[in-house]
Amino acid sequence: MPTNPCKVPDSAFDMKRIILAVYLVLWPCLGLADLSGMESPPEIADRLQKRYEALKSISFHFSQDTSSELGGRPKKGSGDAYFLRRAEGGKMRWNYAVPDRQVLVSDGEALSMYFAKLNQMIISDASAIGSQLAYSFFTGTGNIAKDFIVSAPDAGADHPDGRFKVIKLVPREAESQIQDIHLWVTDNSLIQRMEIRDHFNTVTTLNLSKIRLNPLEEMDKGELDRLFTFTPPENTEIIRQ
């Protein structure tokens, strides 16, 4: 399979921004105790952190919308994702079904992004997704309060019927791809929605559904290896970064 070190599709950068945000906040924000009462944003973040430290795996369906102040047609996508945490490192897989087939797999060391429409697969070091801050969350050493300024959401971000609690996260250290993140948390302490804004005011919204906590516990090593590896079709162009 030929290699090309330069040609990289725009969709790869969109995916990296989304994955970076999930690295940073998704693990800490699922499945806590009831968030009733007048909890402050830092208190919500503290509860999320505690659950993050206990969670071993997660899967969910996602729908994605990306819009930009610079114009252009909004981008949409959907699919399923799987994450696994281990002491030796984390693994993940994203299966995009819409707008076309895309598969993203990481074993904690390498990151592979396959684009069926382009007949390409990009391979890079997993830490190249973003900063060491992002990678630390994926491997289980991140801390919301330490890595983010946690505050109340921007005006208009609250859900109109009050069904969700919303918090805003701003990286304490500058991130090249993320300006801030808003999280919508349900009463049963699951993230229903994420809004990720970059420094060009491009906003990517992820709505999550069919969330399963620790769904991979019964899988043996062979099954896990098959889930978190991907072999592209023959004659796929390989781009190494």
MOVEN-V795744 format. One record per residue. N is the residue number from 1. RES is the residue in three letters. OMEGA is omega as a letter, one per 30 degrees, with the letter a starting at -180 (999 if undefined). D_CENTER is the distance of its C-alpha to the mean C-alpha in Angstrom with 1 decimal. Layout:
N,RES,OMEGA,D_CENTER  N,RES,OMEGA,D_CENTER
//
This chain:
1,MET,a,29.4  2,PRO,l,29.7  3,THR,l,27.5  4,ASN,a,26.8  5,PRO,a,25.4  6,CYS,a,25.2  7,LYS,a,24.2  8,VAL,a,20.4  9,PRO,l,19.2  10,ASP,a,17.7  11,SER,l,14.9  12,ALA,l,13.7  13,PHE,l,13.2  14,ASP,a,11.4  15,MET,a,8.9  16,LYS,l,8.8  17,ARG,l,8.3  18,ILE,a,5.3  19,ILE,l,3.8  20,LEU,a,5.9  21,ALA,l,5.0  22,VAL,l,2.4  23,TYR,a,5.2  24,LEU,a,7.5  25,VAL,a,7.7  26,LEU,a,6.3  27,TRP,a,8.8  28,PRO,a,11.5  29,CYS,a,11.5  30,LEU,l,12.7  31,GLY,l,16.3  32,LEU,l,18.6  33,ALA,a,22.2  34,ASP,a,23.5  35,LEU,a,22.6  36,SER,l,26.0  37,GLY,a,28.3  38,MET,l,28.0  39,GLU,l,25.2  40,SER,l,24.3  41,PRO,l,20.8  42,PRO,l,21.1  43,GLU,l,22.4  44,ILE,l,19.4  45,ALA,l,17.1  46,ASP,l,19.6  47,ARG,l,19.4  48,LEU,l,15.6  49,GLN,a,16.1  50,LYS,l,18.8  51,ARG,l,16.9  52,TYR,a,14.0  53,GLU,a,16.9  54,ALA,a,18.2  55,LEU,a,15.4  56,LYS,l,15.7  57,SER,a,13.5  58,ILE,l,11.7  59,SER,a,11.4  60,PHE,l,11.1  61,HIS,l,12.0  62,PHE,l,10.2  63,SER,a,12.2  64,GLN,l,11.2  65,ASP,l,13.8  66,THR,l,14.2  67,SER,a,17.5  68,SER,l,19.3  69,GLU,a,22.4  70,LEU,l,23.7  71,GLY,a,24.3  72,GLY,a,23.7  73,ARG,l,22.7  74,PRO,l,19.4  75,LYS,l,16.9  76,LYS,l,15.7  77,GLY,l,13.7  78,SER,l,13.1  79,GLY,a,12.6  80,ASP,a,11.5  81,ALA,a,9.0  82,TYR,l,10.2  83,PHE,l,9.6  84,LEU,l,12.8  85,ARG,l,13.9  86,ARG,a,17.3  87,ALA,a,19.7  88,GLU,l,19.8  89,GLY,a,16.1  90,GLY,l,12.9  91,LYS,l,12.2  92,MET,l,9.6  93,ARG,l,10.4  94,TRP,l,9.3  95,ASN,l,12.5  96,TYR,l,13.1  97,ALA,a,16.5  98,VAL,g,16.8  99,PRO,l,18.1  100,ASP,a,18.9  101,ARG,l,17.9  102,GLN,l,15.1  103,VAL,l,13.9  104,LEU,a,11.4  105,VAL,l,12.3  106,SER,l,12.3  107,ASP,a,14.9  108,GLY,l,14.1  109,GLU,l,16.8  110,ALA,l,16.3  111,LEU,a,13.6  112,SER,l,15.0  113,MET,a,14.2  114,TYR,l,16.9  115,PHE,a,18.1  116,ALA,a,21.0  117,LYS,a,22.4  118,LEU,a,22.9  119,ASN,a,23.8  120,GLN,l,21.8  121,MET,l,19.5  122,ILE,l,18.0  123,ILE,l,18.0  124,SER,l,17.1  125,ASP,a,16.8  126,ALA,a,13.5  127,SER,l,14.2  128,ALA,l,14.6  129,ILE,l,10.9  130,GLY,a,11.7  131,SER,l,14.1  132,GLN,l,15.2  133,LEU,l,13.7  134,ALA,a,10.1  135,TYR,l,11.6  136,SER,l,13.5  137,PHE,a,10.8  138,PHE,a,9.6  139,THR,l,13.3  140,GLY,a,14.1  141,THR,a,16.1  142,GLY,a,14.3  143,ASN,a,15.8  144,ILE,a,14.8  145,ALA,a,18.5  146,LYS,a,19.1  147,ASP,a,16.2  148,PHE,l,16.0  149,ILE,a,18.8  150,VAL,a,18.3  151,SER,l,20.4  152,ALA,a,21.4  153,PRO,l,19.7  154,ASP,l,21.3  155,ALA,l,24.2  156,GLY,a,23.5  157,ALA,l,20.0  158,ASP,l,21.5  159,HIS,a,21.7  160,PRO,a,25.3  161,ASP,l,26.4  162,GLY,a,24.8  163,ARG,a,22.9  164,PHE,l,19.7  165,LYS,a,19.5  166,VAL,l,17.6  167,ILE,l,16.8  168,LYS,l,15.9  169,LEU,l,14.3  170,VAL,l,15.7  171,PRO,l,15.2  172,ARG,l,18.6  173,GLU,a,18.7  174,ALA,l,18.2  175,GLU,a,14.9  176,SER,a,15.8  177,GLN,a,12.9  178,ILE,l,12.1  179,GLN,l,15.1  180,ASP,a,13.8  181,ILE,l,11.4  182,HIS,l,13.0  183,LEU,l,12.2  184,TRP,a,14.5  185,VAL,a,15.5  186,THR,l,18.1  187,ASP,l,21.4  188,ASN,l,20.4  189,SER,l,17.5  190,LEU,l,14.5  191,ILE,l,11.8  192,GLN,a,13.1  193,ARG,l,11.5  194,MET,l,9.3  195,GLU,a,11.0  196,ILE,a,10.0  197,ARG,l,13.3  198,ASP,a,14.3  199,HIS,l,17.8  200,PHE,a,19.3  201,ASN,l,18.4  202,THR,a,16.2  203,VAL,l,14.1  204,THR,a,11.1  205,THR,l,11.0  206,LEU,l,8.9  207,ASN,a,11.4  208,LEU,l,10.8  209,SER,l,14.0  210,LYS,a,15.7  211,ILE,l,13.7  212,ARG,l,15.3  213,LEU,a,15.5  214,ASN,a,16.8  215,PRO,a,17.5  216,LEU,a,18.0  217,GLU,a,20.7  218,GLU,a,23.5  219,MET,l,22.5  220,ASP,a,24.6  221,LYS,l,23.8  222,GLY,l,24.8  223,GLU,l,22.6  224,LEU,l,19.5  225,ASP,l,20.6  226,ARG,a,20.9  227,LEU,a,17.5  228,PHE,l,15.7  229,THR,l,18.1  230,PHE,l,18.9  231,THR,a,22.2  232,PRO,l,22.6  233,PRO,l,25.9  234,GLU,l,28.9  235,ASN,l,29.4  236,THR,l,25.7  237,GLU,a,25.6  238,ILE,l,23.7  239,ILE,a,22.4  240,ARG,a,22.0  241,GLN,999,20.7
//
